[in-house]
């Protein structure tokens, strides 16, 4: 993985964190995955170790859970 992946569910907490992450890392260095638009990516996030969103998975595979917005179980519905 060359880019960080930022997973979120579209809530206000997530959207605020998305803007901050993009400002910090640069848009070309982060892929944004919005589960409200693409639920098919949830298993990928779970496999990477994401337990709640918003979360950032770094290129080295570290998962950074940011300002708890929702659990993966809540996102799955």
C-alpha positions in Angstrom: 0.0 0.0 0.0 1.5 3.3 -1.0 -1.3 5.6 0.3 -3.0 5.9 3.6 -6.7 4.9 3.5 -9.2 7.0 5.5 -12.4 5.1 6.2 -15.5 7.0 7.4 -19.3 6.9 7.4 -20.2 10.4 6.5 -21.2 11.7 9.9 -20.1 15.2 11.0 -17.3 13.8 13.1 -16.0 11.8 10.1 -16.3 14.7 7.6 -14.4 17.0 9.9 -11.7 14.4 10.4 -11.6 13.8 6.6 -10.9 17.5 5.9 -8.1 17.5 8.6 -6.5 14.3 7.3 -6.5 15.6 3.7 -5.0 18.9 4.9 -2.3 17.1 6.9 -1.3 14.4 4.4 -2.2 16.0 1.1 -5.0 14.7 -1.2 -2.6 12.7 -3.3 -1.4 10.7 -0.3 -4.7 9.5 1.1 -7.6 7.5 -0.4 -10.9 8.3 1.2 -13.5 5.5 1.6 -17.0 6.7 2.5 -19.0 3.6 3.7 -22.3 5.4 3.0 -21.3 5.4 -0.7 -19.5 2.1 -0.8 -20.4 -0.5 1.8 -18.5 -3.2 -0.2 -15.3 -1.8 1.3 -16.3 -2.7 4.9 -14.8 -6.2 4.9 -11.5 -4.7 3.6 -11.5 -2.3 6.5 -12.3 -5.0 9.0 -9.5 -7.1 7.7 -7.1 -4.2 8.1 -8.1 -3.9 11.8 -10.6 -1.0 11.7 -13.0 -1.2 14.6 -14.6 2.2 14.4 -14.8 5.2 12.1 -13.3 7.5 11.3 -10.0 5.6 11.0 -6.8 6.0 9.1 -4.8 2.9 7.9 -1.2 4.0 7.2 0.9 2.6 4.4 2.6 0.3 7.0 -0.7 -1.1 8.1 -1.1 0.7 11.4 -4.7 1.6 12.2 -5.3 5.0 13.8 -8.8 5.3 15.2 -9.8 9.0 15.3 -12.3 10.7 17.5 -14.9 7.8 17.8 -17.8 8.4 15.5 -19.4 4.9 15.0 -18.4 1.2 15.4 -18.0 -1.0 12.3 -21.1 -2.9 13.6 -23.1 0.3 13.5 -21.9 1.1 10.0 -22.8 -2.4 8.8 -26.3 -1.8 10.0 
